[in-house]
Amino acid sequence: MPESALYAGKVMHQRLKPRRHRLSYRMFLLLLDLDEIDALAATLRFFSRNRFNFFGFVDRDYGDHSDGSLRAYVERQLKVSGIEADGGPIRLLSMPRMLGYAFNPLSVYFCHRRQGDLCAILYEVSNTFGQRHSYLIPVDDSGREGLIEQHCDKHFYVSPFIAMGMRYGFRVRQPGDKVSIQITARDDEGPLIVASFAGKRRPLSDATLARAFLGYPLLTLKVIAGIHWEALLLWLKGIRLYSRPVPPREPVTHVFEERHCEREIEPS
């Protein structure tokens, strides 16, 4: 049975200070097992890989922007973090392209060992300036009932309304019948913003994709339009703007939680 699926649900962003601002809207994400993408493209009429369709997966939208193997890219990052890649499943939670367009503020890779245990999560963050950075965080054995809590310092500029001196807290319920991801950004005075997605699993089929296309029309265009609309509202509320710094020298921050340190490392 394929592990890939569609998760339909709701995304929420809430800014807590210095002025409150909240948004919420319906959306869906695809969970794609990287080893199943070609088979899905061969069997689904509305889904393709690296070519135009109603829904599409394009390799250069992820990782290092190349057309190389995304699995090989993720496995290199695991190796740099000292995690042995044994060929276990890697599953990507992300928006697909719709009618040739997508913008993913966050894509999440669930990296499993061959026996099925989750060993790491890679959070791939993109901003509207065409830049991308990732955080790879090992998963320890403390998660209960599929709930995972992780932390790391912010190294990448995402929004002109959020300063760099922040720390992220991730609270993730890994994909099953449901999936949820909550991210809290904190400064020295406490939480600044909370963003979350929660969705219910649906089988990935042409019928499901057709319903998603009709139920979430032009979703990927609405996401990028919504980001700029909400930025205008924040600006009108007088939220301070922060200048964009030079992006991190390396594409991935490897978080070694057991050593309480973080490093940006260029894979060899």
Summary of the structure (lengths in Angstrom):
residues: 268
radius of gyration: 18.0
end to end distance: 35.6
largest distance: 51.7
contacts: 803
relative contact order: 0.20
helix: 19%
strand: 41%
